[in-house]
Amino acid sequence: MYAKILKESASQLTLLAIQNDAESRLSMEKNLALSFKQVTYMSNMQEALWLYKSEKFDVVLIDIDTLEGDIHEFIDDIKKQDPFQAIAVCSNRNHDAPLLIKLMNSHITGFIMKPMELNELCKILSKVCAKIQDRQMLLHYLEDMERLHDKVLHSCHSCSVKVALLNDAVDKFHLHASPVESTEEKEEEDDFEFFETSSATASSVTEDTSIYKDYFSFLDHDDKEELHDQLSDIDVSLLNAFSERGGDAQHIDKLGSCMMRYGNVLLHYQFFSDMGTSILEFGKTISDESEMIVSRSEDFQALLSGFCSGLQTYMSEVWEKSSENPKFFNDSIINDAETIRGMMLPSKATDSDDDLVFF
């Protein structure tokens, strides 16, 4: 199951594998060559560090049982080059507490116990790759937000819509500044109060939706198509995830992956970034807790079906109709995602073994 997940998450990533055992290398090469974009093997840490300084790798995999030298110093040297470098360690010394503590203090991303079973190897590496993708999504989101910010600032000087809004604001200012000649005029002015008292009800406040005017003209057509594609994949995965026989962990995991990609598209846009973050985290939790969801499929089938129906409504009412208020569905979807996600998370283990869990 995890081999397919790894292939999906690592297809655009590069791997530097450092080990000095021919048999293990052949086995690893056979299993990982089809998953990663590129796999480079080195037999000692000195040559690997020299190569690392001249070439960027997304994942560094170290078999510490086959290497000579100070592994902790080597990891520190890698971290000096890139503090965020994803590093996974392979070893059969999983009961060596001092070693594990040092590795945790070195902030490695994953620990793989030997002998390495294919499913376990793919499971750990898929989580390492997921962390890389999460960071790339965040950086991409920040870059997009900076570009959008610059675009909005620039458009403020040239867009007629912004000029109209400015003129409207000036008119409102003059209306407040005009002398009050009658009680009727005073009452009309009160409608334009910018600050309400604490006793005012929400229904007395009318949101100015003019800031959303022409907003949808800025949305990328390709992103709209991508959302439709991912929503279709979400529906198919949801349909396959549950049946009369119960839940299917593989399709539940795929449902989470589709949900993450859906949320990643929304991250790129100002009004949808909060919802995108929530859906992305929700999707990751679904993937991480797929086995637990299988064990409670009757509970989560209805919850996930309802959430997906909400996404369908959101697409049809907001993106398809170019809603006058794009943020209308945000709070509801975020609340639903966080509520269901909260029901999934308490099932995680809390015993003393948690001290040795790297994820």
Number of C-alpha atoms within 10 A of each C-alpha: 12 19 19 15 21 25 19 15 21 26 15 13 18 18 23 21 22 24 23 20 13 10 9 15 18 10 12 15 15 11 15 21 15 15 24 19 14 17 18 14 15 17 17 16 21 12 11 20 17 10 14 15 13 8 8 13 18 18 23 23 21 25 22 20 16 15 16 11 11 10 17 15 11 15 20 14 14 20 17 11 12 12 11 15 20 22 23 21 20 22 16 14 13 14 8 9 11 9 13 16 13 12 19 17 10 15 19 20 25 21 24 22 16 15 11 16 11 14 13 15 22 23 18 21 27 22 19 23 23 18 16 21 15 16 13 12 19 16 12 15 19 14 13 16 17 12 12 16 13 12 11 13 11 11 13 14 10 10 11 11 15 17 13 12 13 13 12 12 12 12 12 14 12 11 15 16 10 11 10 14 8 8 9 9 13 13 11 13 16 10 10 12 10 7 8 11 6 6 6 10 9 8 7 9 13 7 9 8 10 14 13 15 14 12 15 17 9 9 13 12 11 9 14 15 11 15 21 15 13 20 21 14 18 23 17 14 21 22 15 17 23 20 13 6 7 15 24 20 22 19 21 27 26 24 28 26 27 25 25 25 20 24 25 25 21 22 26 23 18 13 17 17 19 18 23 25 20 23 27 27 21 26 26 22 20 27 23 17 20 25 17 17 24 20 14 14 20 15 12 19 19 12 16 17 14 13 16 18 13 16 16 16 14 19 18 13 15 18 15 12 11 17 17 16 17 19 17 14 18 17 12 13 20 17 13 19 21 15 13 17 20 13 11 20 14 9 11 10 9 9 7 8 8 11 11 13 10 12 11
